[in-house]
Amino acid sequence: MSCTDSVEDNLNKAIEKIIEAAQRGANIVCLQELFTSLYFCDIESHANFDLAEPIPGPTTNRMQEVAKEHGVVIIASLFEKRTVGIYHNTTAVIDADGSYLGKYRKQHIPDDPGYYEKFYFTPGDEGYKVFETKFGKLGVLICWDQWFPEAARITALKGAEILFYPTAIGWDTNEESKIINQEQYDAWQIIQRGHAIANGLFVVSVNRIGREVDQLFWGGSFISNPHGRLLYLAPHEEEVVHVQEIDVDQAGYYRQTWPYLRDRRIDTYKPITKRYLD
C-alpha cells in the first residue's frame, strides 16, 4: 500500500486491508516495511525518532485485537524504541488467537543515498527467528536482509516453511535509465527466488508503492514457490490485497528431490565468517 504522513491513517488503512484479506480467506497477513509512516530514512532527522514506539506497544496491541477477532496471523513491521538512543527496524508477529509471539530485529542495515538507515537503526542482536504460528512455521527477514543468502539459509535451517520479507525499496526518480531501473528490480526479485530454491521454502516479499520525495517505490510484491516459480506478481503502481493458497507440505517434496540441505559441506564453510579472504 501507499502511505501518508499520518500514522493513524496508515494504521487504519492497514487494518482495513487486513480485515479484507481475512474476509477473503487469508490465514497469514504480511504488511510492508514500516507501514505506519512514510519511509523516513530518506533523510537524517532527529525529529523522526518521535515515530518510534515500544514493541509490544500501542500498535501491536491494536494488531492483537484484529488478529484475534478475525483469526489471522499478522506480520507487522514497525520502528521500535528499545530505549533512548537504541532503536531498531523490527517486525512483530501476532498469532491468530491474538497472542504476541515475538519480534525479529533487522540485521543488515543499509546506508546509501535515500536509505540512511544506519542513522536510525541499531542492528538486531537476537539472531534470526522462526515463529511457530497456528498456520505454520514462519521466518521473517526485513528488506536489506533480502540480499544476503546467509540470513535466508539460517532462517531455513531453524525450520521456516515460509520466509516473509516486509520491504520498502524503489527507484530513484532522478535515475533516467529505464535499463538500470529494470535491472535493479529484476535483481531484487531474482535473488529472493534464489533463496526459495536454495532452501526449499516459499518466499513472500511485500513491498510498498507510491512516490515519496525522490523515491518511487516499485511495488512488484511477489510469492515464489520452493523452486523459484512465481505464484503471484503484484503490479508496480497499484495497492493490492492478494490472497494466495500455499501448501507448505510441498517444501518436503522439493527438499527431497533437490537435496541441497543434505549435500551441504559444512566442514568447508569456515572461511565465510571472515570479512574478506586476503
Beta strands, then each sheet from edge to edge (+ up, - down):
strand 1: 28-30
strand 2: 73-83
strand 3: 86-94
strand 4: 100-105
strand 5: 111-112
strand 6: 115-116
strand 7: 130-133
strand 8: 136-140
strand 9: 162-167
strand 10: 170-172
strand 11: 202-207
strand 12: 209-212
strand 13: 215-218
strand 14: 222-224
strand 15: 230-233
sheet 1: 1+ 2+ 3- 4+
sheet 2: 5+ 6-
sheet 3: 7+ 8- 9- 11- 14+ 15-
sheet 4: 10+ 13- 12+
end
